[in-house]
Amino acid sequence: MEANEHEHVIEVTGLRRVYGGGFEAVRGIDFSVRRGEVFALLGTNGAGKTSTVELLEGLASPAGGQVRVLGHDPYTERAAIRPRTGVMLQEGGFPSELTVAETARMWAGCVSGARPEREVLALVGLESKAGVRVKQLSGGQRRRLDLALALLGDPEVLFLDEPTTGLDAEGRRDTWELVGALRDGGTTVLLTTHYLEEAENLADRLAIMHEGRIAVTGTPAEVTATEPSRITFELPDGYFVGDLPPLAELGVSDHTVDGRTVRLRTRELQRAATGLLTWAQGAGVELRRLDVRSASLEEAFLGIAKDASADKTAPKEYAA
Ligand SMILES: Nc1ncnc2c1ncn2[C@@H]1O[C@H](COP(=O)(O)OP(=O)(O)OP(=O)(O)O)[C@@H](O)[C@H]1O
């Protein structure tokens, strides 16, 4: 098939997953992932990320709705898509007595057209550990081995379930670089993560799940824009909050005062900051400890999780 960057490689509509005891872990979700995109699924603990990814990987069948991966149903047409996808599970569960190279070789035997194991071990920085038994690897090195195995088939679509859990800061950066390079090479990546910084760094688009539903979908910038920005400063000596220009007219939605420290929240950051600085200049005063910042993905995440608990009916979505 001709590579088309607008092609939806993953399409999920009305997807539901119900476990044996009747618990509905995924409650009708919709999203799509374009070719060559990195898409992150974020969420609170137990939000339903792994339950969703398992449906995309064809490991279980949905209780309702539909999944298409590369145009196929991953459960009933597993044979068609398996050679074109790579899966990194949360727990690889490989025999701990085998060495790293033996594990890769064993796994390569299950993958049609597998790359040489040395090549994938080099990609994840494990070539020097080829002769080491899996049980002697650190937790982070095991995650890297899991990733190497997912790359053996040179997949078009890569599923990464918490790829950097247990990695130190350097290992995490290395994995981000590798995922970035894979994306640049045209690989479509769907990942779950608990690290908001990871999603901010890697994801072209993301969805935040909460209690089986998607609360918001969009680019990291679109999602952070759902939360107000903040301006913090110290009141100049001899001034009170009442001396500032009317805050509502500057687009400030609320403010708090703690001693001399004033904290403003606004969805119109430029207008509020300009108004405040113009006032300070006019008054000939300095706003000490001035800090102006957009919401981080973490603030948006916390705000969305809180809102989603209060209102389960209206997911926010931005243009794909
Ligand atoms: N086999 C199962 N039987 C019954 N309930 C399950 C089963 N597996 C998961 N669940 C429940 O489904 C919900 C979603 O779990 P899931 O593992 O998909 O969440 P998650 O978003 O991946 O969480 P985490 O971030 O903690 O890994 C949780 O409430 C979990 O307890």
The ligand as an SDF file (V2000), in Angstrom:
LIG
                    3D

 31 33  0  0  0  0  0  0  0  0999 V2000
   -8.8350   -9.0940   34.0830 N   0  0  0  0  0  0  0  0  0  0  0  0
   -9.5590   -8.1520   34.6880 C   0  0  0  0  0  0  0  0  0  0  0  0
  -10.7250   -8.4360   35.3050 N   0  0  0  0  0  0  0  0  0  0  0  0
  -11.4740   -7.4770   35.8940 C   0  0  0  0  0  0  0  0  0  0  0  0
  -11.1300   -6.1650   35.9230 N   0  0  0  0  0  0  0  0  0  0  0  0
   -9.9790   -5.8240   35.3320 C   0  0  0  0  0  0  0  0  0  0  0  0
   -9.1360   -6.7870   34.6770 C   0  0  0  0  0  0  0  0  0  0  0  0
   -8.0510   -6.1270   34.1760 N   0  0  0  0  0  0  0  0  0  0  0  0
   -8.2160   -4.8220   34.4890 C   0  0  0  0  0  0  0  0  0  0  0  0
   -9.3620   -4.6390   35.1810 N   0  0  0  0  0  0  0  0  0  0  0  0
   -9.8930   -3.3650   35.6770 C   0  0  0  0  0  0  0  0  0  0  0  0
  -10.1380   -2.5150   34.5790 O   0  0  0  0  0  0  0  0  0  0  0  0
   -9.7960   -1.1650   34.8940 C   0  0  0  0  0  0  0  0  0  0  0  0
   -8.8260   -0.6240   33.8760 C   0  0  0  0  0  0  0  0  0  0  0  0
   -7.6050   -1.3070   34.0110 O   0  0  0  0  0  0  0  0  0  0  0  0
   -6.3580   -0.9980   33.0520 P   0  0  0  0  0  0  0  0  0  0  0  0
   -5.2480   -1.9180   33.4440 O   0  0  0  0  0  0  0  0  0  0  0  0
   -6.8140   -1.0340   31.6470 O   0  0  0  0  0  0  0  0  0  0  0  0
   -6.0440    0.4960   33.4660 O   0  0  0  0  0  0  0  0  0  0  0  0
   -4.7630    1.3800   33.1250 P   0  0  0  0  0  0  0  0  0  0  0  0
   -5.2800    2.6910   32.6830 O   0  0  0  0  0  0  0  0  0  0  0  0
   -3.8480    0.6700   32.2100 O   0  0  0  0  0  0  0  0  0  0  0  0
   -4.1500    1.5120   34.5800 O   0  0  0  0  0  0  0  0  0  0  0  0
   -2.6400    1.7130   35.0940 P   0  0  0  0  0  0  0  0  0  0  0  0
   -2.2610    3.0910   34.7150 O   0  0  0  0  0  0  0  0  0  0  0  0
   -2.8300    1.5830   36.5710 O   0  0  0  0  0  0  0  0  0  0  0  0
   -1.7960    0.6450   34.4690 O   0  0  0  0  0  0  0  0  0  0  0  0
   -9.2580   -1.1810   36.3250 C   0  0  0  0  0  0  0  0  0  0  0  0
  -10.2970   -0.8110   37.1900 O   0  0  0  0  0  0  0  0  0  0  0  0
   -8.8710   -2.6380   36.5310 C   0  0  0  0  0  0  0  0  0  0  0  0
   -8.9950   -3.0030   37.8910 O   0  0  0  0  0  0  0  0  0  0  0  0
  1  2  1  0
  2  3  1  0
  2  7  2  0
  3  4  2  0
  4  5  1  0
  5  6  2  0
  6  7  1  0
  6 10  1  0
  7  8  1  0
  8  9  2  0
  9 10  1  0
 10 11  1  0
 11 12  1  0
 11 30  1  0
 12 13  1  0
 13 14  1  0
 13 28  1  0
 14 15  1  0
 15 16  1  0
 16 17  2  0
 16 18  1  0
 16 19  1  0
 19 20  1  0
 20 21  2  0
 20 22  1  0
 20 23  1  0
 23 24  1  0
 24 25  2  0
 24 26  1  0
 24 27  1  0
 28 29  1  0
 28 30  1  0
 30 31  1  0
M  END
$$$$
